[in-house]
Amino acid sequence: MADLNQTIPSSGFVVNAGRRNKAMKIVEILREHTNGQKRLALLDIGTGNGEIAKYLSKFYNVVSVDIVDQRVIQDGFKFVQVSGEELPFADQSFDVVVSNHVIEHMANADKHLSETGRVLKDGGIVYLATPNKLWPWEAHNKIYLLHYLPAATFNRLLKHMGKYREDIYLLTWWTLNQKMKKTYSVHIVSDRICKWPLKYHMQCSTFLAKILSFVPLQVYRMFTFINPTLVVVLKKRTSI
């Protein structure tokens, strides 16, 4: 899902490869934080081809939104096309919100986080994943290091290089954490994914997974700032 205030190319950044595994990872993480409750109301922000929303609909009552309808899969969930950063739902409409690789396409990350908090019920949770700006490989454009530059400069360079598709606003762990703490209590999940990759449906050999499992969880947590993908579960504070 791109910056909601911009016109985006029809191709966008829809990725088909590995979507099923990503959906399974999201469900596994949500189960751990919802005590296995079934058929909760779930908002999926950034529908893409619809594969993840379809899979989520096996376990939740799913409403999915995007600014462009690029669905290949259309059944199993309700789709709402949006035209701005504001979500067209009443306050406290959902038990769960999924923001999977969306916030880096938003020029205003604070607005994205506040809107998810607005439509989330008190005590509800958000699954949020986004690429880490400090990881040296920028996966959207398949470029090393240039994304370390300020976002405006990086996006301008992409245009000069003929690689531009839409603006990208990558965040470091420290910046993202500060923004999230305004509305939520923050629970890191990236460390658990590193320690137990097969549990979270990551592509990994059994041998490597066994080695990774021996590393203390605290070590992975210490290196969250350099993890290629930042994955967190946010719990809305009841005072919001």
N, C-alpha and C positions, 0 to 999 in steps of 0.2 A: 504494500500500500504506500503510495507516494505522499509527499506533502499535499495536504488537502486543499491548499490554496493555489495550487499550480495546475496548469494543463499538462498532462503527462502523455507520453507516447502510448499507443495501444498495446505495445509489447510489454512495457513496464519491466519488472524484474521477476515475473512469474517463473518459478522453478518447479519442474516436475520430478526430477530425480530425488529419491529419498524422502518424498513427502509422507509416505506411509510410515516409515520409521520415525519421522519427526512427530507425527500424530500420536503414535504409540508412546513415544517419550513423554509428550504432554499429558496424556491420560495417566501414565504411571505416576508422574509428579503430582497431578491433581488428586489422585486417589490418596496419596500420602498426607495431603493437607485438608482433605474433606471427610476423613474417616469413612471413606467408601460410600458416602451418601449418593443415592441414585436420582437421576432425572432432575438435577438442579437446573435452574435457568442460567444458560451460559451465553455470553456475548463474545463472538469471534471477530476481532477487528483486523481486516485485511484478508478478504476471502480468497483472492488469487484464483486458482483453477477449481477450488471447491473441494479438493480431496481431503484436506484436513478437517474442514467443517463437516463433511460427510462422515468421516470416521468418528469425530466427537459426538455426532448425533446418535451413535449407538449407546451412549452412556448419559447424555445430557439433552435437554431441550434447547436447541441451538438456534440463535439468531446471528447471522453473519453480515458484516457491512464492508463495503469498499466504495471507492469513488468511480471505479470503472468495472463494468460487468465482464469479467474474463472467465467466467465459469465454464469448465468442461463438464463437471459434475454438478447437477442442479437439484437433485432430490435429497430428502432427509433433513433439510434445514430450511429456515426462512431467510431469504436474502433481502437486504434493504440497501439500495444505492444511496450514498450520501454525497453532499456537495460542499461540505465545509468541515472544519475541525469539531464543531459541536455535534454531539451524538443525538439523534432524534428520538430520545427515550426519556421517560420520566425519571426523577430521582429514585434511587434504590430499586431499580427494576431487575437486577441480576444478582445471582449468588456468586458467579464466577465470570471473570473477564480474561480472555486470552489475547495478548498483544505479542505476537510471534514475528520478530523481525519487522516491526512497524515503526518504532519510535525513531530509528535512524533516518527515516524518510520525512520526519516532521521538523519543520523549521522552528516550531515552538514546542519543545519537549514538555515544558511545564504545563502547557494547555492540554496536551495529550494525557498526562498523568492526572490532572485535576478533573478532566471529563470522565476518565475511567472511575475515579473515586466518586464522582457525582452519581453515576448510574449504578454503582455497586452498593449492595445492601451493607448495613453495619455488620462487621465481622466477616464480610465476604472476602474473597481472595482474587488476586490477579497473577496469572502466569505471564512473565515478561522475559523475552529473550532478545538480545541485540548483539551485533558484532562489537568487539572491543577495539577502540581506536588505537590502543597501544600495540595490538598484534600487528606485526610488520606486513602482512599480506592483506590487501583490501579485496575481499571476495566478490563484491558486486562488479567491480571493473577489472579484476585480476591484475592488480598493480601493487608493486612493493613500495612502501615508505612514503609515497607522495601524499597519502591521506593524513600524515602527521602535520601537514600544513593546516592553517585555518580553513574552515569549511568553505568560505567564499572563494578563497584562492584555489583550493583543490577543485571545486566545481568549475571554476573558470578555466583551469588548466585542462580539465577533461574536455571542455568544448574545443579548445585549441588543438587537442590531440585527436579529435574526432571520436572520442569514446563516450561522450556525454549522452545519458538517457534521461536522468532526472537528478535533482539535487540530493546529496547525501550529507547527513549531519551526524557523524559518528561521535560517540561519547566515551570518555574514559570511565573506569570504575568509580573513581572519586567523584567526578561530576555527576554521574548518574545516581550514585548513592545519596549525595546531598539533595538532589531533586526529589528522589523517592521518599526520603524521610520526612518531607513536609506533610505528607498525607498518610503514609503507611508505616507499619513496622516491616522491616526488610529481612527476609530469610534467604541466604545464599544457597543455591542448588548446584552451581557449577562444580563445587568441590566434590559433591557426591557423584556427579556424572563422571568426573575424572577417576575416582576411586573404583566405581562399579559400572563401567561403561556398558557391559552386556545387559545389566538390569534395566538400563535406560535405552536399550535398543540402538546403541551406537555400533558402527562397524569396527570390529576389533577382533583380533585372534584370541582364542582361549588362553594361549600361553602369555600373551601380553597382558590380558585382563587379570590373570593371576598375579603377575608381577605388580601391576598397578594397585591391586587390592592390599598389598603389604605396606604401602606407603600410608602413614598416619593421615587422617582426615585434616588435621590441623596444618599439615604441610601444604596440602592443596589449597586450603583457605588462605594461607599466607601469600600465595601466588595468584590470587584471584585477579589482581590488577593486570596480569599479563595473559590471562586465559583468553583463547581466541573468541569464545562466545560467552557473554555474560548472561547467566540464567538465574532468575530469582523468583521467589513467590512473595507477593506483597499481601499483607493483611490490613484491611482498612480499620483504622482506629474508630471506635464507637463515638468519639467526640466530634468527628468530622461532620 
